[in-house]
Amino acid sequence: MKDKIGTAISYYTKQGEEILKTVNSRKDLTPDELIYFGEEMAKIEYKLTALEVAKES
């Protein structure tokens, strides 16, 4: 089970890094895009937090 949790943590970490890379590389983001990327990052952070708690248990 810990292998699956570790794999999921790696996956979501990479997803978050991709979003940050996209946001940081673009200078023409609209407010709607910023909100969208912010919401996606919040979802990823929530999942990562839950996975870290599960990993500790």
N, C-alpha and C positions, 0 to 999 in steps of 0.2 A: 504494500500500500504506500509506503514512504517513497518508492520509486515513482509511482504515479503522481504523487503530490509534488515531488521535485521536478518532474517533467512539466507539470502544469505551471509551476512557479516560473520555470525557464520560459515557457511559452508566453505567459502574460507579461513577464519582464521585457521580452523582446517586442511584444505588441506595444507596450508603453514607450519603449525607446524609439520605435518607428513613428509613433505619433509625435513625440518630441522633436524628432529629426525633421518631420514634415513641417511642423509649426515653426521651428527655428530657421528653416531654410527659405521660407516664403515671406515676402514683404507685402504681399497684396491680399492678405487674408481679410475676409469680410467679417463683420461682427457675428453673423450667423455661423460661419465656419469656426470662429473661435469658441462660440458656445458649444457647438457640436463636438469639437475636439476636447474641450473641457469636460463635457459629460462623459465622453468615452474614457478619458483618463480617470475620472472618478469611479467609473465602473471597474476599470482594471485595478485601481488601487484597493477598492473594496474586496475584489476577488483575491488579490494578493494577501491582504490582511487576513482574510478567512483561511486561506491556504497555510499561511505561517502559523496561525493558531492550531489548525489541524495537524500540522507537522510536529508541533510541540507536544501534542496530546499522546 
